Amino acid sequence: MYTSYVISGLNIYLCKSRSYNFSTYSWSGSAFVSVGTAVATGTTPYGITSYEISGTSYVSVVNQGASTFSTFSWSGSAFVSIGADVATGTSPTYITAYLIGGTQYISIPNSGAATFSTFSWNGSAFVSVGADVATGSSPNDITSYSTGGTQYISVTTSSAATFSTYSWSGSAFVSIGTDVATGAAGRPITSYTIGTTQYVSVVSVGDGDFRTYTVIAGIYATGTFTGGLSTAPVNSSVATAAFVTAFTAATSYQNTTGYDLMVNICVEISAATTATLTLGVGSATSPTINTVVPSFSVAAATFFTLSAIVPNNYYIQSLVREPLPLQV
């Protein structure tokens, strides 16, 4: 596994080794060249990610054999270990880094525990956020992204040939929709946008191909909508009873159409005046009145349009506070 990032305008490429270390390379303008010596990690380093906190570059490496991850910060010439290794679930694999509300987070699938773990940066170290979240059997790769202002995680489960998606509730990740089918042994996953549309792509190792998915209302699909409605919507109908077509000020009217209505009221001011417009909606014959257009003055005839939701059997009443030569 590898990751790439930029430090002070220099392109840096980073990869891990099965010698329990990772190596760093910088771009010279035509090729990558080694930066210093390899940095020791924990047992069997696997996934790796890079990110920046307060202007400093960091790297976190998953130690699959030790069920931990290690974090390193850039000193100006090399990566140095910070703090103790942090425990994950059993047999962690890959890792993703992202921001929520300006705070750095990372999430890691735990292949041996069928979960993924999430950690947040407290200013000096990563700390666990809540309980591990259940996935399908043997989760493999993970990706993170934000769409519509909400943070999401998607995790591949190669043994089930699916990926699962989770959204951030404000304190934890919760599952959304149903698992989405991939090709055989879907493992590596990445997320990205094209224009304003969010996509993920998954490599199907067993089929030797990759497949791409787009998000529809928080659920991924490959051309057909996946998921469903828990409650069927009410059939559309047409009201056969007419509602009021002309209002008289200070008079209440009951909605007896059998439907909840959006009522639009056009108030014509027929001459120059100063006044206040009020409106009330409620279950009582004389509903509570609220000001919708505060005191105003007009020099000539004009119109105001008011709108209100009037549930079935509720009353609506408009009231004009004098002086006001008008028509409603």
C-alpha positions, 0 to 999 in steps of 0.5 A, spaced: 500 500 500 502 507 498 500 514 499 502 520 496 502 528 498 505 534 498 510 538 503 512 545 501 511 544 494 515 538 493 511 531 491 512 526 496 511 518 494 510 514 500 510 506 500 510 501 506 515 494 506 514 487 508 520 489 512 516 492 517 518 499 515 516 504 510 520 508 505 519 515 503 521 518 496 521 525 493 520 528 486 526 531 483 523 533 477 524 527 473 524 521 477 523 519 485 529 519 489 529 516 496 529 521 502 533 518 508 532 511 511 526 507 512 522 508 518 520 502 522 513 500 523 509 495 527 509 488 525 506 487 518 505 494 516 499 494 511 495 500 509 498 507 509 495 514 509 497 521 509 494 528 511 496 535 514 494 537 521 496 545 523 501 545 517 504 539 519 504 533 514 503 526 518 503 519 516 499 513 519 500 506 518 496 500 519 500 494 523 496 488 521 500 483 525 500 487 531 492 490 530 495 497 531 496 503 527 502 508 528 503 515 526 509 519 524 510 527 523 514 530 518 520 533 522 523 537 516 527 532 513 524 525 515 518 522 519 518 521 526 514 517 530 509 520 535 506 517 541 505 510 542 501 505 537 494 505 537 490 499 538 485 497 533 480 491 532 483 484 529 487 484 523 486 491 521 487 492 513 487 499 510 486 506 512 482 512 510 483 519 513 478 525 513 476 531 516 469 533 520 468 540 522 476 541 522 478 535 526 482 530 523 479 523 523 481 516 521 477 509 520 480 502 519 477 496 517 478 490 522 478 484 517 478 479 523 473 482 527 468 484 521 468 491 523 471 498 522 474 503 527 474 510 527 479 515 531 479 522 532 485 527 533 485 530 540 491 535 539 497 530 541 494 523 539 488 519 536 483 516 540 477 511 539 471 514 537 465 510 540 464 502 539 467 499 532 461 499 527 459 492 524 461 490 517 460 484 512 465 478 513 472 480 512 472 487 510 478 489 506 478 496 503 475 503 505 474 510 503 471 516 505 468 522 502 463 528 503 457 529 499 451 534 501 455 536 507 455 529 510 461 525 511 460 518 509 465 511 509 464 505 504 467 499 506 468 493 501 467 486 503 471 481 498 468 475 501 461 477 500 462 481 493 459 487 496 460 494 499 457 497 505 456 505 506 455 509 512 454 516 514 456 520 520 450 521 525 454 527 529 457 522 533 458 515 530 457 512 523 451 508 522 449 504 516 445 506 510 441 503 505 443 495 503 449 493 501 451 494 494 454 488 489 460 488 486 464 483 482 467 477 484 472 479 490 471 486 490 477 489 494 480 496 493 475 502 493 476 509 491 471 515 491 471 521 487 467 527 484 466 528 477 463 535 476 458 535 482 456 528 482 459 523 487 462 516 485 466 510 487 469 505 483 471 498 486 476 493 483 473 486 482 480 482 483 476 475 481 473 478 475 479 482 473 475 489 472 473 495 476 466 497 476 463 504 478 457 507 482 454 513 483 450 516 489 442 517 488 439 520 495 445 517 499 445 510 496 449 507 490 447 504 484 449 502 477 444 504 473 438 501 477 436 504 484 437 500 490 433 500 496 426 502 497 421 505 501 419 503 508 412 506 507 408 506 501 406 514 499 399 516 499 396 515 492 395 522 489 388 524 488 384 531 486 380 535 491 373 535 489 370 540 494 373 548 492 376 552 498 375 559 499 376 563 492 376 570 496 377 572 503 374 577 507 379 580 512 378 578 520 373 572 517 376 565 519 375 559 513 375 552 515 379 547 510 374 542 509 376 539 502 379 533 506 386 534 504 392 539 507 393 545 503 398 550 501 394 557 501 396 563 497 393 569 499 393 576 494 392 582 498 391 588 494 392 595 497 388 599 493 391 606 495 396 609 499 396 607 507 400 605 513 398 598 516 400 591 518 398 584 515 397 578 520 395 571 519 392 565 523 392 558 522 389 553 527 384 548 529 380 553 533 374 557 529 378 563 531 386 561 530 391 565 534 393 571 529 401 572 528 404 578 524 406 576 517 408 583 514 410 588 520 407 596 519 408 598 512 407 605 508 405 605 501 404 611 497 400 608 491 396 601 490 400 595 491 400 587 492 402 583 498 402 575 497 402 571 503 402 563 504 400 558 509 399 551 510 392 549 512 391 542 514 384 539 513 379 541 518 383 547 520 381 554 520 385 560 516 384 567 518 387 574 515 386 580 519 388 587 517 390 592 522 387 599 520 387 604 517 387 601 510 383 602 504 384 595 501 381 589 497 382 582 499 
